[in-house]
Amino acid sequence: MNELQPMPETNFTVTQSNLVVVELGNSVPYTGKLTALAKHDVLKIIHKGLKNDARKGFDIEAFLQFKATPLRAAPTGGTSTTAVTVTTNGATATTNNVAMGSGHIKALGDYMREANIPGFVDDDYIGVSHPSTWRPFKNELETIFQYVREGHEKIYSGEVGRYEGFRFVEQNFIPKGGSDASTVFNPYTKTADPWVNGKSSWAMFFGKLLPHASATMH
């Protein structure tokens, strides 16, 4: 623009949304007599149990919200080890028939970056799944990094680590499976309903909390 021209003006739209807060709670009754006669710290034990119960409750509620993401990714054709097919309607018709590997991570990372999904922390995305779901992928990483000092130390410490701009986290509380067609899966009772062929299970990948900022890999 010319030196004497005024600075151009623009604007943006702020959209207000609603948030519904649902309260959850649990309690363990006890009496003063129990506290006085017990040979253990009753309150400490109860607090520990309630904290554990709260953690599990939060895990379930968070999982159910994450599972509601409109973005679903599955290996292209159900068997590709290098490409994923992404749908945006909260469902996928692809039947997965291959374990998760490094090729899927690369393809999913490319998609998320090209979709302008920002990183969750330090420009990295986060991936969460079961240890056995990550196992084939971890085996690949061990082969890739086995002759590198840093990689060797990761193998020894059992760290999942980082790869292609993703940080990987293991969880072992939410059960496996739970497709949209499942009538058995129930995270509240830890009732699993694994994929029919057992080749993999769900894995969830996160960017920042913006619209369409998460994807579920099947």
Residue pairs with C-beta under 8 A, 6 or more apart in sequence:
1 8
24 54
24 57
24 61
26 50
26 53
26 54
26 57
27 50
28 46
28 49
28 50
30 42
30 43
30 46
34 42
35 42
35 43
56 173
59 171
59 173
59 174
60 174
60 187
60 188
63 174
63 187
64 187
66 204
66 206
66 214
66 216
67 178
67 202
67 204
67 216
68 90
69 90
69 204
69 212
69 214
69 215
69 216
70 88
70 89
70 90
70 212
71 86
71 87
71 88
71 212
71 214
71 215
71 216
72 86
72 87
72 90
72 91
72 92
72 215
72 216
72 218
73 84
73 85
73 86
73 87
73 92
73 104
73 108
73 111
73 215
73 216
73 217
73 218
74 84
74 85
74 92
74 94
74 96
74 217
74 218
75 81
75 83
75 84
75 85
75 94
75 96
75 97
75 98
75 104
76 83
76 84
76 85
76 94
77 85
77 94
78 94
78 95
78 96
78 97
78 98
79 97
79 98
80 98
80 103
81 98
81 101
81 103
81 104
82 103
82 104
82 106
82 107
83 103
83 107
84 104
84 107
84 108
84 111
84 217
85 92
85 94
86 111
86 215
87 93
88 212
91 180
92 218
94 218
95 196
96 195
96 197
96 199
96 200
96 218
97 197
97 199
98 199
98 200
99 136
99 137
99 199
99 200
100 129
100 133
100 134
100 136
100 137
100 200
100 203
100 217
101 136
101 137
101 140
102 137
102 140
102 141
102 144
102 163
102 164
104 217
105 127
105 137
105 163
105 164
105 166
106 164
108 205
108 215
108 217
109 125
109 164
109 165
109 166
111 215
112 125
112 205
112 207
112 215
113 165
115 212
117 125
117 207
117 208
117 210
117 212
117 213
118 207
118 208
118 210
118 213
119 125
119 165
119 207
119 208
120 126
120 167
120 206
120 207
120 208
121 167
123 165
124 162
124 165
124 166
124 167
125 165
125 166
125 167
125 205
125 206
125 207
126 166
126 167
126 168
126 169
126 205
126 206
127 166
127 167
127 168
127 169
127 203
127 204
127 205
127 206
128 168
128 169
128 170
128 171
128 203
128 204
128 205
128 206
129 168
129 170
129 171
129 201
129 202
129 203
129 204
130 170
130 171
130 172
130 176
130 201
131 170
131 172
132 201
133 176
133 200
133 201
133 202
133 203
134 160
134 168
134 170
134 203
137 168
138 160
141 151
141 154
141 161
141 163
142 151
142 155
144 151
145 151
145 152
145 154
145 155
146 152
146 155
154 161
160 168
160 169
160 170
161 167
161 168
162 168
166 205
173 190
174 187
175 185
175 186
175 187
175 190
175 191
175 192
175 193
176 192
176 193
176 194
176 195
176 201
176 202
177 185
177 192
177 193
177 194
177 195
177 201
177 202
178 185
178 187
178 192
178 193
178 202
179 185
179 193
179 195
179 218
182 193
184 191
184 193
185 191
185 192
185 193
194 201
195 201
195 218
200 218
202 216
202 217
202 218
203 216
203 217
204 214
204 215
204 216
204 217
205 214
205 215
205 216
205 217
206 213
206 214
207 213
207 214
